[in-house]
């Protein structure tokens, strides 16, 4: 992790969305790389099966005053057309981000939290 990159590293993410009219809750492990105010985010696992609506994705939001972040996301799985925008609010202590993403397929509410680490 680069110095002054408090958002970089592994995280757990949780999502609430819908698929075929039913509510879906899932969690995924994500990796965040930070270069200044620019974030590169990638899901490293689907969280749920592809039949249940799981897919790999990536995002490139930008931090503003270390309070909010917005940018784009897109599916990394070829058969999935999901893409759009995401808006996240950074917790004042930086340990989580909450927000929404909306796009081509369906809206979602999101929460990202730092992965707990053991020494």
C-alpha positions in Angstrom: 0.0 0.0 0.0 1.3 3.4 -0.9 1.8 6.1 1.8 -1.3 8.3 2.2 -3.7 5.7 0.6 -6.1 4.9 3.5 -8.7 3.3 1.2 -6.3 0.8 -0.5 -6.4 -2.9 0.3 -8.8 -5.7 0.6 -12.4 -5.1 1.8 -15.7 -6.9 2.2 -18.6 -5.4 0.3 -22.3 -6.0 0.8 -25.0 -5.4 -1.7 -28.8 -5.2 -1.7 -30.5 -5.3 -5.1 -33.2 -7.1 -7.1 -33.2 -9.9 -9.7 -36.3 -11.1 -11.5 -38.4 -9.1 -9.0 -36.9 -10.6 -5.9 -34.6 -8.9 -3.4 -31.1 -10.2 -3.4 -28.4 -9.7 -0.7 -24.9 -10.7 -1.3 -21.3 -10.0 -0.2 -18.1 -10.0 -2.1 -14.4 -9.6 -1.4 -13.1 -6.5 -3.3 -9.6 -5.1 -3.8 -9.1 -1.3 -3.9 -6.0 0.4 -5.3 -5.6 4.1 -4.6 -3.5 6.7 -6.5 -4.1 10.0 -4.9 -7.9 10.7 -5.2 -8.4 8.0 -7.9 -9.6 4.5 -6.8 -9.5 1.3 -8.9 -11.9 -1.2 -7.4 -12.3 -4.9 -8.5 -14.4 -7.7 -7.2 -12.2 -10.7 -6.7 -15.1 -13.2 -6.2 -18.7 -13.3 -7.3 -20.2 -13.8 -3.9 -23.2 -15.7 -5.3 -23.5 -18.0 -8.3 -24.0 -16.6 -11.8 -27.5 -18.2 -11.8 -28.4 -16.1 -8.7 -27.0 -12.9 -10.3 -23.4 -12.9 -9.2 -20.7 -11.5 -11.4 -17.3 -9.9 -11.3 -17.1 -6.1 -11.8 -14.7 -3.2 -11.6 -15.1 0.5 -10.8 -13.1 3.7 -11.1 -14.5 6.3 -8.8 -12.7 9.5 -7.6 -12.6 10.8 -4.0 -13.7 14.3 -3.3 -12.4 15.9 -0.1 -12.2 12.4 1.3 -16.0 12.6 2.0 -17.6 11.3 -1.2 -16.7 9.2 -4.2 -18.4 8.8 -7.5 -17.5 7.2 -10.8 -18.4 4.4 -13.1 -18.6 0.6 -12.8 -18.8 -2.2 -15.3 -19.2 -6.0 -15.3 -16.0 -7.9 -15.9 -17.9 -11.0 -17.0 -18.5 -11.0 -20.8 -22.1 -12.3 -20.6 -23.2 -9.6 -18.1 -24.2 -6.2 -19.5 -24.3 -4.3 -16.1 -22.6 -0.9 -16.1 -23.4 2.5 -14.7 -22.5 5.0 -12.0 -21.8 4.7 -8.3 -22.0 7.2 -5.5 -20.4 6.5 -2.1 -20.2 8.5 1.1 -17.0 7.9 3.1 -17.4 7.5 6.9 -15.6 10.3 8.8 -13.1 7.8 10.2 -12.7 6.1 6.8 -13.6 2.6 7.9 -16.5 2.2 5.5 -18.3 3.7 2.5 -22.0 3.5 1.9 -23.9 4.5 -1.2 -25.8 3.5 -4.3 -25.0 2.4 -7.8 -27.4 2.6 -10.6 -27.1 1.5 -14.2 -28.2 -0.5 -17.1 -29.7 -3.5 -15.3 -30.8 -2.6 -11.8 -30.1 -0.2 -8.9 -28.4 -1.3 -5.7 -27.5 -0.1 -2.3 -23.9 -0.8 -1.2 -21.8 -0.9 1.9 -18.0 -1.4 1.8 -16.0 -2.0 4.9 -12.4 -2.7 5.6 -11.4 -6.3 5.9 -10.6 -7.2 9.5 -7.0 -8.2 9.8 -5.3 -10.3 12.4 -1.7 -10.0 13.4 
